[in-house]
Amino acid sequence: MLLEIRDLTQRFDATTVLDRLELLTGDIQALVLVGPSGGGKSTLLRILAGLDLPVAGSVAFEGVPLPRDEPELRAYRRTVGTVFQAYNLFPHLSAIDNLVLPLVHVHGLTHVEALERVREPLERFQLMPHAAKRPAELSGGQKQRIAILRALVVRPHRLFLDEPTSALDPEMTAEVLDMIAELKAAGTQFVLVTHEMRFARRVADEVAFIGAARVLAHGPPEEIFDGCAEPRVRGFFDRILA
């Protein structure tokens, strides 16, 4: 995953959320975005996922610019998977039907083909016993793992995950983080926004620290967490890792 971002700017009304942000990664599998709340991480992730358009600047994966017109953006969104803090599962459908629905109605599989595709990942992540349950009958960790599977079964080029554990207790957080680690081991490309710093250190190939609407630091995890001299970055880690 080669990512190149140039002069990326995003505003909401009079507030500049991203200010001429620049980022150039190596050929990596996992990019983790960290930093203070309100620094622009989620806004950047939404742009990378094709959900929002910036007011200025450019984004390219593997040298291919992200589209800017709506028909091409819709086509791009079908090639990626996105997971948010809220599970966004359909409450009236079972877990397995939440997985099958987008495969049939967005990706054109038959119902039989969709069922066949989702069985293996449900079994792989020990979720088959919960496949017939509706979201209200699932734990928070189970719901978030189903949400990740829903993004995964479309066989995306890459996943975008926005604070997928922020609403979970420690045990459920561990379930979800273990799943993401398994996806990394299986070769899945992803961009992850997280406040779980120990996990970020473990799973990231590169870390970008987003704050004050810009990239304040970027590099391998050990360089960012242990050796970053930027005062705002060092102060942030000193506060939360003390």
N, C-alpha and C positions, 0 to 999 in steps of 0.2 A: 504494500500500500504506500505509494508515493503521493504525498499531499503537498500542494503548493497554494499558499494563500498570500495575496498581494493587496495591500491598501484596503482591507475589508472594513467597511463602515456601516453601522446600523444605528438608526435613530428611531425613537418612539416619541412622537410629539417633539418637545424641546430637549429631550434627554438623549444624549449620545451613549449608547450601550457598548458599541465597538468603535474604536477610533483608529482608523488606518492600521488595523492589526495585520501583522506579518508572521508567517510561519512556513517553514520548509522542512519537511521530515526526510529521513532516510527511507529506504525500502523496508518498511516495518510491518508487523502484524497487528500490534496493539498500541494505540495512542491513548494516554490517559490525561484528562484535563482536570486540574485541581486549582484551588484558590478560594478566596473569600466569597461569601454569598453576595450576589449583586455585581460580581466582577465581569460577567459576560459569558460565562461558560455555557449555560443552557441556550442562550441566544446563538452562540457560535455553533453548537451542536444542531440546532434546528436548521440553520443555514446549510450545514454540511449534509443534512438529511433531505434537503430539498423542500422543506416545509415552509420556510420563509425566504424572501428575497432581500438581499442587502440593498442599501441605497447607493453604495459605490463599492468598487473593488472586484476581485475575481477569486474563484476557487477552482482548482483542477485536481482530479485524481488520476494518477498515471498519465499526466499530460493532457487529459481530456477535460475541458472546462465544463462546469456544471451549467445546464441549460437555464435560460431565463424566461422563456415563454411557457404558458401553462400546459399545453399539450405535451411538450417535451419533458416538463417537470413531472407530470403524471407518469410518464413512461419511466423516468428515472426512479421515482418512488417505488415502482414495482420491482426494481432490482435491488433494493436495500430493505433492511428491517430496522424498525425503531421501537424502543421500549422506554416508557416514561415512568415517573415516580408512581403515578396512579396506574392501576393495572389496566383500566379501560377494557375490561371484559364485558361482554353482553350478559347482563344478570339473569336473563330468562333462558339462556342456553347452557347446556352442559359444557364441561371443560373441553371434551373432544369436539363438540360442535363449534366452539369458539375457534378451534384450530382449523376445522374443515371449511367453515364459511368463507374466509378470504380466498382459499385455494379454489373454490368453486366459482365464486362471484367476481373475483378480481383476476385470478390467474387461469381460469378456463378449464380446470380439471373437472372430470366427472366426479360424482359423489363417491363412487367406488374407488377411483384413483386417489382421491383425497384421503379417504379412510386408510388406504394402504400406505400412503406416505407418512401419516402421523403416528401409526402404530409403533414403528421402531423407535423414534425419539421418546415417546411416552414410556416405553419399556426401559429404554436406556437410562432415563433419569428418574426411574422408580415412581412414575406418575400414573401408570395404567390403573392401579386400584382406585384412583380418584377421577377417572375419565368420565364417568357418568354423573358426577356431582356438579351442581351449579355453583357459581362463585361464592354465594353466601355460605355454602357448606365447606369451603376450603379455608385453610389457614392463610395468613398473609404470605408466608414463604411459598406455599403451593400456588397461590394466585399469581405471584410474580414469576415463578418458574413456568407456569402455563403461558403467561404473557411473553416471556422470552422464547418459548417454543413456538408460539404463534408467529413471531418474527423470523424464527429460524427455518420453519418448514417450507417457507416460500423459496428456500435456497438462495438467499441474498448474496450479492457480491461482498457486502460487509454489513455489520450491525452498528447501530448507534444507540447507546444506553445512557439515559439521563437519570442519575441518582437512583438506580433501581432498588437500593436498600434503605432509602431515607426514612420510610414509614414503618420499618420492621424492627422487632426486638432482636437482641443478639443471636438467639438460636436461629430465627428465621433468616437473619442476615447471613449467617454462616451457610445455610442451605443455598442461597442465591449466589453467594460468592464462590462456593465450590462448583456450582454449575458453570459460572463464567470461566473459572480456571480450567474446567474440562473442555469448554469450547476453545479456549486458547490452545490447549494441548492437541486438539483435533485439527488445528489449522485455521480456525475462523478468524477473519479480520474484523476488528472492531475499534470504535472510538467510544470511550467511557468517561462520563463525568461522575466523580465520586468524592465523598468526604472520608472514605475509608483509606487512610494514608498507608497503613501497613500493607493492605491489599494492593494499592496502587504501586507501591515499591515492588511487590512480588510479581505482578502480572504485566506491567508496562514494559514495552521496548523503549519508548520515549515518553517523557512527561512534559506537558506544557503548563506552566503556571500562568493563569489568566487573572489579571487584576487591573483595576483602573482602566478598563476597556481595551487593554493591550496584552500581548504576551510579554511578561516580565522576566521569564526564564524558560529555557527549553533545552532538553538534553536527556541522556540516560538517567534512570531513576537515582542511581547512587550519586551522580553529579548534582542533581536538583535537591535531593533530600539532605545530602551530607556536605556538599562543597559549594553551595550557591552563596555568592557574596552580596547579591542584591539585597539591600536592607529590608525592603518590604517583604520579600520572600522569606528571608531568614527570620524576621520578626514574626511572621505568620506561623512558621513551623515551630519556633520557640514557644509560642503561646499554646498551640494545640497538641504538640507532642511532648510537652513538659511532663 
